[in-house]
């Protein structure tokens, strides 16, 4: 179905939008086969809501902005909800959350929101269901449906191990009737494993966890649902009847309700925070957004709810959503856009990688113009074609990728064909039998040379500031650089005058290259791009041999004996060092004073690195270290740098402007906190400083 608007006339465009939204609602809620990403659907609804606000005379009772979900499919018996299962209004930035809170405060007769308590909880991307207990015994489960009538999925939900069939006696006496509302979802790892089984069996993989969960719940045979690794979070009580005085369910706040559910054995998210005032709400939202990929399940937003149940009753609701709650949508991780063309890049090893050139789209927190397509087989499998709308996925810092084309019913453009010649040197592109990758086999290919130099200068390697790909292209084009050793022979006079490089830029670049000589051996090993040698292996080798000369002279047996290396990596190292062309470049590097000996990681008296086996969290800025530099320093001392505080954390290093949630969690768990000025002592000795 068409997505773009056809009319500028408000009345006609409103009609188009209602038809589009109804169509996509049916695909999403009834058929579990969405054609567009959630963010694109949200954009349609937002446009309709804006037009209806501007033209209130055109609002109708059957508009999607006035309704919830979709009507039941008819596959299961209908279930009438005792209390309507509503939707939530959306906020797309912090300002909209603050404006909602201000409106809520005014409606409650408050001068300020600063004394109001709010629940802030992850909005799990799953399927909303209601689960009913009769005197503590599970008796029924239903979908949300249109909010008034859902479908009976009791037999399927009964197969979900996370949902207790009998509430724990810890929450007794039980209410006569307790309807728990929550979200059935697929954990991230379980979804990946399930899809791997699908592919291994030659079956079609599921598109995303939410639709896989929805499809699992709508199976006519509960045995099929039973083999799907579904889980559940309870997030509120929808209806309750027959509550005894003094019962844990005789609650005055949302927080007390969640405690009662947890006592009964209903899973409740540990990420829910009860905070006071809008500033704390926004801080908690920010923290959840930063950790959204570490939660173990997909979230598409954060839900903010008023904690006081009496105040909720006073705030009331609209026809489709409560006024006391709102969903703060996070930056979308999937959007649709036009695939303008498919190009091929040549990497430092000669691998030819197809990539998509896109109409710029904001997704995953940034504007994306390019996305990876991995290899020829992936282009064929995804069947994406230039000139079509495609779905783009980007999660945090992950490289954007194309999920596939939007569902298309008309005539499609021609399929893209993988080129037979290298776009950089016109040499042949070769795909070996049994390989998925295609390679340019011309060793003098300028694209390979540029990529090898770019990798050498990258942050993970020698971290040469100012030596980005554009400047490398200029140096190669001027025939000043052909290999990495040439970099250390460059002079200011040679560089100054090249396009985009004046005297200041040339001086700064030469200074950066000179400073790179002091980088540790491990970074040089990463920069050389030796097959199978990544940062961890590089550090292991540098610790074992200490100097570049000792490493180059080591026997294959000595290399293989290093923990974490083994025979495959040892053979790769020996082949690299034995290659005559490589040896010439490495000799020139040594003559230029590259590298300095590996930064010392002194062993303790017992022969063990100071932080061996210990997890360290760094929060805030530590003087003298970048974020990656602090992590690397911890790892060189044998420790593990982690991003979240847990009971296994050895200590938390507290720098400038630390994360409040990390400090709070460390304090609650009794984890020692180390001031930034004691970080060097921690790295050297592994001992906690005496802060008394």
Secondary structure, 3 states (H helix, E strand, C coil): CCCCCCCCCHHHHHHHHHHHHHHHHHHHHHCCCCCCCHHHHHHHHHHHHHHHHHCHHHCCCCCHHHCCCCCCCCCCCEEECCCCCCECCEECCHHHHHHHHHHHHHHCCCCCCCCCEEEEEEEECCEEEEEEEECCEEEEEEECCCCCEEEECHHHHCCCCCCCCECCHHHCCCCCEEEEEEEEEECHHHHHHHHHHHHHCCCCCCCCHHHHHHHHHCCCCHHHHHCCCEEEEEEEEEEEECCCCCCCCCCCEHHHHHHHHHHCCCCCCCCCEEEEHHHHHHHHHHHHHHCHHHCCCCEEEEEEEECEHHHHHHHCECCCEECCEEEEECCCCEEEEEEEEEEEEECCCCEEEEEEEEEEEEECCEEEEEEECCCHHHHHHHCCCCCCEEEEECCCCCCCEEEEECCCCCCCCCCCCCCCECCCCCCEEECCCCCCCEEECCCCCHHHHHHHHHHHHCCCCCCCCCCCHHHHHHHHHCCCCCCHHHHHHCCHHHHCCCCCCCHHHHHHHHHHHHHHHHCCHHHHHHHCCCCCCCHHHHHHHHHHHCCHHHHHHCCHHHHHCCCCCHHHHHHHHHHHHHCHHHHHHHHHHHHCCCCCCCCCCCECCCCCECCCCCEEEEECECCCCCHHHHHHHHHHCCCEEECCCCCCEEEEEECECCCHHHHHHHHHHCCEEEEHHHHHHHHHHCCCCCCC
